[in-house]
Amino acid sequence: MVTGGYFKKRIMQLLLPLPLTLGFFHCGIRSVKEGRSEIEQRFQKNFKGAKHSKTAALLVHSERLNLHIASAAGSAGGMPAVAQQPFHAASIGKLFTAVLVFQFVEQGRLHPKDPVGKILGHDLLRQLFVFDGADWSDKVTIAHLLAHTSGIDDYFESKNAQDKSVLGEITRDPQRFWKPRDLVDFTRQNQKTLCRPGEKFHYSDTGYVLLGLLLEKVSGKPFEKLLHEKLLAPLKMENTYMHLRSAPAKKSSLAISTMMLGANDVTQFASVSADWSGGGIITTTEDLLLFHRALVTGKLISPSAYESMKGTAKFMDGIRYGLGMMTVKFGEMSVLIPKTPDLHGHSGLLSTLMFYSPDYDAHIIANFGSTEDVGDTFEMAFWIMRTLKEIQELKR
């Protein structure tokens, strides 16, 4: 089973017709300056064509190509366009959680094959991993949760027979503040185990909430504090924090970029607390660059650990998932798409991207703040990659 619910659907709506839009009429760039302009124009074009996005930001950075592009866009009557606008990173936060887990692994305090039940206890896992009449909770490992192969359902997007999910609850009960255990209980009370551990891939925010609770158990600290101590403070990510749960090291005068669930503006909803260790981070494009550069250069975890995180399981055509990291393979989306180098990182339901291309030493980081524009961000990333290829050829 391959799923991602709403997230996967939004990507597929864009990627199915993508081959028809390829650059058969693309003339190529004649200078690096023209390449920069093309990337910015592509970003602005995507924003103008967005369905519900109110504000957007893009950062493209490459040390090798001596490139740093920071752009912003805003709708008429909305927020001013500011490149450093803080935004909700959504599931990009899963990569932060996975890195914290691997830091404990490299300290010898955890192992990917450790049974989760021995750390979290039977009561918390009760009824979460019962399949075909058997309780499999003692077989679920940390690696299963990281890779979305534990068999647990997804409180955020998956739906039961009554068409109920936390994604729907966010707009139905906007004043509710969700605690981590509330999210686990939602799956326990409303959803069923999908398979035995290790049998199938099923994208699950519930699994990543369990990882957050596991990190709290091992460290003896709240997840928010652990995040700040281990990642945000050392990297000087002064504008990053957990939404509704902590504060940034540096107070910003800028409001959070608008968050749109469909046509609903949920920016001020307390119910957005439903995202926690699966993606509850507020950040900026520049802060994400600090994190991602540190990750790919071996400053957060070892190069071998980083390599082990890369995507292998099929999330959908062209996107594979590993131990907390996505790998985008544009060539697998269609035989009509010319060979394009892989991207490694993560994306999120609010049309957020944080990907790295080792071929161009380039980071592509973006926010559109809308669940309706996920696919468009991948199209934009594809075009950016084509332009980066041309820039690299010009520099040779």
C-alpha positions as CSV (number, residue, x, y, z in Angstrom):
1,M,0.0,0.0,0.0
2,V,1.3,3.4,-1.0
3,T,-0.4,6.4,0.5
4,G,-0.1,10.0,1.4
5,G,-3.8,10.8,1.1
6,Y,-4.4,14.4,0.3
7,F,-0.7,15.1,0.0
8,K,-0.2,12.5,-2.7
9,K,-3.4,13.5,-4.5
10,R,-2.2,17.1,-4.9
11,I,1.2,16.1,-6.3
12,M,-0.4,13.7,-8.8
13,Q,-2.8,16.3,-10.1
14,L,0.3,18.3,-11.3
15,L,2.7,15.5,-12.2
16,L,0.4,13.6,-14.5
17,P,0.3,16.3,-17.1
18,L,3.9,17.5,-16.4
19,P,5.5,15.8,-19.4
20,L,3.2,17.9,-21.7
21,T,4.7,21.1,-20.3
22,L,8.4,20.2,-20.8
23,G,10.8,22.5,-22.4
24,F,10.5,21.5,-26.0
25,F,10.3,25.3,-26.6
26,H,13.0,26.1,-24.1
27,C,15.8,28.1,-25.7
28,G,18.4,28.0,-22.9
29,I,20.1,30.8,-21.0
30,R,23.0,32.8,-22.2
31,S,24.4,34.1,-18.9
32,V,24.2,33.3,-15.2
33,K,22.3,36.6,-14.7
34,E,19.7,35.3,-17.2
35,G,19.5,32.1,-15.2
36,R,18.9,33.9,-12.0
37,S,16.1,35.9,-13.7
38,E,14.6,32.7,-15.1
39,I,14.4,31.1,-11.7
40,E,12.8,34.2,-10.1
41,Q,10.3,34.4,-13.0
42,R,9.4,30.8,-12.7
43,F,8.7,31.3,-9.0
44,Q,6.5,34.3,-9.6
45,K,4.7,32.5,-12.4
46,N,3.9,29.6,-10.0
47,F,2.7,32.0,-7.4
48,K,0.4,33.8,-9.8
49,G,-1.1,30.5,-10.9
50,A,-1.5,29.2,-7.3
51,K,-5.1,28.4,-6.2
52,H,-5.1,29.7,-2.7
53,S,-1.6,30.8,-1.8
54,K,-1.5,34.2,-0.2
55,T,2.2,34.5,0.4
56,A,5.2,32.6,-0.9
57,A,9.0,32.5,-0.5
58,L,11.8,30.8,-2.5
59,L,15.5,30.3,-1.7
60,V,17.9,28.7,-4.1
61,H,21.5,28.4,-2.8
62,S,24.6,26.8,-4.3
63,E,28.1,27.3,-3.1
64,R,29.5,25.6,-6.2
65,L,27.6,27.8,-8.6
66,N,28.0,31.0,-6.4
67,L,24.3,31.4,-6.4
68,H,22.0,32.7,-3.8
69,I,18.4,33.7,-4.8
70,A,15.9,34.8,-2.2
71,S,12.5,35.8,-3.5
72,A,9.1,36.5,-2.1
73,A,5.6,37.0,-3.4
74,G,2.3,38.2,-1.9
75,S,-1.3,38.6,-3.1
76,A,-3.0,42.0,-3.5
77,G,-4.4,43.2,-0.2
78,G,-2.5,40.5,1.7
79,M,0.8,40.5,3.5
80,P,3.7,42.3,2.0
81,A,6.1,40.0,0.2
82,V,9.1,39.5,2.5
83,A,11.7,36.8,1.8
84,Q,12.3,36.3,5.6
85,Q,8.6,35.7,6.4
86,P,8.3,32.9,9.0
87,F,6.1,30.1,7.8
88,H,4.8,26.7,8.9
89,A,7.2,24.1,7.5
90,A,4.7,21.2,7.8
91,S,6.2,17.8,7.2
92,I,9.7,19.1,6.6
93,G,9.7,18.8,10.4
94,K,9.9,15.1,10.0
95,L,13.5,15.4,8.8
96,F,14.3,17.3,12.1
97,T,12.8,14.5,14.1
98,A,14.7,11.9,12.2
99,V,18.0,13.7,12.6
100,L,17.4,13.9,16.4
101,V,16.8,10.1,16.4
102,F,20.0,9.5,14.5
103,Q,22.0,11.7,16.9
104,F,20.9,9.5,19.7
105,V,21.8,6.4,17.6
106,E,25.3,7.7,17.0
107,Q,25.6,8.4,20.8
108,G,24.8,4.7,21.4
109,R,21.6,5.6,23.2
110,L,19.3,4.2,20.6
111,H,19.5,1.7,17.7
112,P,17.2,1.6,14.6
113,K,16.3,-2.0,15.4
114,D,15.3,-1.2,19.0
115,P,11.7,-2.3,19.8
116,V,9.6,0.9,20.4
117,G,7.5,-0.9,23.0
118,K,10.4,-1.4,25.4
119,I,10.9,2.4,25.5
120,L,7.3,3.7,25.3
121,G,5.6,1.0,27.3
122,H,2.6,-1.2,26.5
123,D,-0.1,1.2,27.6
124,L,0.8,3.9,25.1
125,L,0.9,1.4,22.3
126,R,-2.3,-0.4,23.3
127,Q,-4.5,-1.3,20.2
128,L,-2.3,0.7,17.9
129,F,-0.6,-2.4,16.2
130,V,-3.3,-5.1,16.3
131,F,-3.6,-6.8,13.0
132,D,-5.5,-10.0,12.1
133,G,-6.3,-10.5,15.8
134,A,-2.6,-10.4,16.9
135,D,-0.8,-7.6,18.8
136,W,2.4,-6.7,16.9
137,S,3.5,-3.8,19.1
138,D,6.5,-5.7,20.5
139,K,7.8,-6.1,16.9
140,V,7.6,-2.4,15.9
141,T,11.1,-0.9,15.7
142,I,12.4,2.7,15.5
143,A,13.3,2.1,11.9
144,H,9.7,1.0,11.1
145,L,8.4,4.4,12.5
146,L,11.1,6.4,10.6
147,A,10.3,4.6,7.3
148,H,6.5,4.6,7.7
149,T,6.4,0.8,7.6
150,S,5.2,0.1,11.1
151,G,1.6,-0.6,10.0
152,I,0.1,2.2,12.0
153,D,-2.5,4.5,10.3
154,D,-2.2,8.3,9.9
155,Y,-4.3,10.5,12.2
156,F,-3.7,13.5,10.0
157,E,-5.0,12.3,6.6
158,S,-6.3,8.8,6.6
159,K,-10.1,8.4,7.1
160,N,-12.3,5.9,8.7
161,A,-15.7,4.8,7.6
162,Q,-17.2,8.0,9.1
163,D,-15.0,10.2,6.9
164,K,-13.2,11.5,10.0
165,S,-9.6,12.7,10.2
166,V,-7.7,15.3,12.2
167,L,-7.2,17.2,9.0
168,G,-11.0,17.7,9.0
169,E,-11.1,18.4,12.7
170,I,-8.8,21.4,12.3
171,T,-11.5,23.4,10.6
172,R,-14.4,21.8,12.5
173,D,-13.0,22.7,15.9
174,P,-10.6,25.6,15.4
175,Q,-10.1,26.4,19.1
176,R,-9.0,22.9,20.1
177,F,-5.4,22.5,21.3
178,W,-4.1,19.1,20.4
179,K,-1.6,17.4,22.8
180,P,0.6,14.7,21.4
181,R,-1.2,11.9,23.2
182,D,-4.5,13.2,21.9
183,L,-3.2,12.6,18.4
184,V,-2.1,9.0,19.3
185,D,-5.5,8.5,20.9
186,F,-7.3,9.6,17.7
187,T,-5.6,6.8,15.8
188,R,-6.3,4.4,18.6
189,Q,-10.0,5.3,18.7
190,N,-10.8,5.9,15.1
191,Q,-8.4,3.9,12.9
192,K,-7.2,0.4,12.3
193,T,-3.8,-1.1,11.9
194,L,-3.0,-1.6,8.2
195,C,-0.5,-4.4,8.2
196,R,2.2,-6.2,10.1
197,P,5.4,-4.3,10.9
198,G,7.7,-4.1,7.9
199,E,5.1,-5.3,5.3
200,K,4.1,-2.1,3.6
201,F,4.7,1.6,3.3
202,H,2.0,3.9,4.7
203,Y,2.8,7.5,5.4
204,S,1.9,8.2,9.0
205,D,2.1,11.3,11.1
206,T,1.0,9.1,14.1
207,G,4.3,7.2,13.7
208,Y,6.3,10.4,14.0
209,V,4.3,11.5,17.0
210,L,5.4,8.2,18.6
211,L,9.0,9.1,17.7
212,G,8.6,12.5,19.4
213,L,7.3,10.8,22.5
214,L,10.2,8.3,22.3
215,L,12.7,11.1,22.1
216,E,11.2,12.7,25.2
217,K,11.4,9.4,27.1
218,V,15.0,8.8,26.2
219,S,16.2,12.4,26.8
220,G,14.0,13.2,29.8
221,K,13.2,16.6,28.1
222,P,10.2,18.0,26.2
223,F,10.5,17.6,22.5
224,E,10.5,21.4,22.0
225,K,13.4,21.8,24.4
226,L,15.4,19.0,22.8
227,L,14.8,20.5,19.3
228,H,16.2,23.9,20.5
229,E,19.2,22.4,22.4
230,K,20.3,19.9,19.8
231,L,19.5,21.7,16.5
232,L,18.2,25.2,16.6
233,A,20.7,26.8,19.1
234,P,23.9,25.2,17.7
235,L,22.9,26.2,14.2
236,K,21.9,29.7,15.2
237,M,18.4,29.1,13.7
238,E,17.1,32.1,15.6
239,N,13.8,32.4,13.8
240,T,12.7,28.8,14.2
241,Y,10.5,27.3,16.9
242,M,7.6,24.9,17.5
243,H,4.3,26.5,16.6
244,L,2.2,27.3,19.7
245,R,4.6,25.5,21.9
246,S,7.9,27.5,22.1
247,A,9.4,30.8,21.0
248,P,12.1,31.8,18.6
249,A,15.5,32.9,20.0
250,K,15.0,36.2,18.1
251,K,11.7,37.8,18.1
252,S,10.4,38.8,14.7
253,S,8.2,41.7,13.8
254,L,6.9,39.7,10.9
255,A,3.6,37.8,11.2
256,I,3.5,34.1,10.2
257,S,2.8,33.5,6.6
258,T,-0.8,32.6,5.8
259,M,-1.7,28.9,6.1
260,M,-4.5,27.7,3.8
261,L,-6.2,24.4,4.2
262,G,-8.2,24.4,0.9
263,A,-10.0,27.7,0.9
264,N,-9.8,28.0,4.7
265,D,-7.4,30.4,6.3
266,V,-6.3,28.5,9.5
267,T,-3.3,30.7,10.4
268,Q,-4.7,31.7,13.8
269,F,-6.4,28.4,14.6
270,A,-5.3,26.7,17.8
271,S,-6.2,23.4,16.1
272,V,-3.1,23.7,13.9
273,S,-1.4,22.3,17.0
274,A,-2.3,19.0,15.5
275,D,1.1,19.1,13.9
276,W,3.9,18.3,16.4
277,S,7.0,16.1,15.9
278,G,5.6,15.2,12.5
279,G,5.9,18.8,11.3
280,G,5.0,21.6,13.7
281,I,7.9,23.9,13.1
282,I,7.7,27.6,12.2
283,T,10.8,28.7,10.4
284,T,12.3,30.8,7.5
285,T,13.9,29.8,4.2
286,E,17.3,31.1,5.5
287,D,17.0,29.1,8.7
288,L,16.1,25.9,6.8
289,L,19.3,26.5,4.7
290,L,21.4,26.6,7.9
291,F,19.8,23.2,8.9
292,H,20.1,21.6,5.5
293,R,23.6,22.6,4.8
294,A,24.7,21.3,8.2
295,L,22.9,18.0,7.5
296,V,24.4,17.4,4.0
297,T,27.9,18.4,5.1
298,G,28.0,15.9,8.0
299,K,27.8,18.5,10.9
300,L,24.7,17.0,12.4
301,I,25.1,13.3,11.8
302,S,27.7,11.2,10.1
303,P,27.8,10.9,6.3
304,S,26.9,7.2,6.5
305,A,23.9,8.0,8.7
306,Y,22.8,10.6,6.2
307,E,23.1,8.2,3.3
308,S,21.0,5.6,5.2
309,M,18.2,8.1,5.4
310,K,17.7,8.4,1.7
311,G,14.6,7.3,0.0
312,T,14.1,3.6,-1.1
313,A,10.3,2.8,-0.6
314,K,7.9,4.0,-3.2
315,F,5.8,6.8,-1.9
316,M,4.5,7.5,-5.5
317,D,6.0,7.5,-9.0
318,G,9.1,9.7,-8.7
319,I,9.2,10.0,-5.0
320,R,10.8,7.5,-2.7
321,Y,11.0,7.5,1.1
322,G,13.7,6.3,3.4
323,L,14.4,6.8,7.1
324,G,12.8,10.3,7.4
325,M,14.0,11.6,4.0
326,M,12.4,11.8,0.6
327,T,14.3,11.3,-2.7
328,V,12.7,12.9,-5.8
329,K,13.5,11.0,-9.0
330,F,12.0,13.1,-11.8
331,G,12.9,10.5,-14.4
332,E,10.5,8.0,-12.7
333,M,7.6,10.3,-13.0
334,S,7.4,9.8,-16.8
335,V,9.5,8.4,-19.6
336,L,9.0,11.7,-21.4
337,I,10.9,13.7,-18.7
338,P,14.6,14.1,-19.6
339,K,17.0,12.7,-17.1
340,T,17.2,15.1,-14.1
341,P,19.5,14.6,-11.1
342,D,17.9,13.4,-7.8
343,L,16.8,15.7,-5.0
344,H,17.0,14.7,-1.3
345,G,15.1,16.3,1.5
346,H,11.4,16.6,2.4
347,S,8.2,18.4,1.4
348,G,5.1,19.3,3.3
349,L,1.3,19.5,2.8
350,L,1.4,23.3,2.9
351,S,3.3,23.3,-0.3
352,T,6.7,23.5,1.4
353,L,10.0,22.2,0.0
354,M,13.5,21.6,1.3
355,F,15.6,19.6,-1.2
356,Y,19.2,19.3,-2.0
357,S,20.9,18.4,-5.3
358,P,24.4,17.0,-4.9
359,D,24.9,17.3,-8.6
360,Y,24.7,21.1,-8.4
361,D,25.4,21.5,-4.7
362,A,22.1,23.3,-4.6
363,H,19.4,23.8,-2.0
364,I,15.9,24.5,-3.1
365,I,13.7,25.8,-0.3
366,A,10.2,27.1,-0.7
367,N,6.9,27.9,1.0
368,F,3.5,28.5,-0.7
369,G,1.4,28.0,2.4
370,S,-1.4,26.2,0.7
371,T,-2.6,22.6,0.6
372,E,-3.8,23.2,-3.0
373,D,-0.5,24.0,-4.5
374,V,1.8,21.0,-3.6
375,G,2.1,19.8,-7.1
376,D,3.0,23.2,-8.4
377,T,6.0,23.4,-6.1
378,F,7.4,20.2,-7.6
379,E,6.9,21.5,-11.1
380,M,8.8,24.6,-10.0
381,A,11.6,22.5,-8.6
382,F,11.9,20.6,-11.9
383,W,12.3,23.8,-13.9
384,I,14.8,25.2,-11.3
385,M,16.8,22.0,-11.7
386,R,16.9,22.5,-15.5
387,T,18.1,26.1,-15.1
388,L,20.8,25.0,-12.6
389,K,22.1,22.5,-15.1
390,E,22.4,25.3,-17.7
391,I,24.1,27.6,-15.2
392,Q,26.6,24.9,-14.3
393,E,27.4,24.3,-18.0
394,L,28.0,28.0,-18.5
395,K,30.5,28.0,-15.6
396,R,32.6,25.2,-17.0
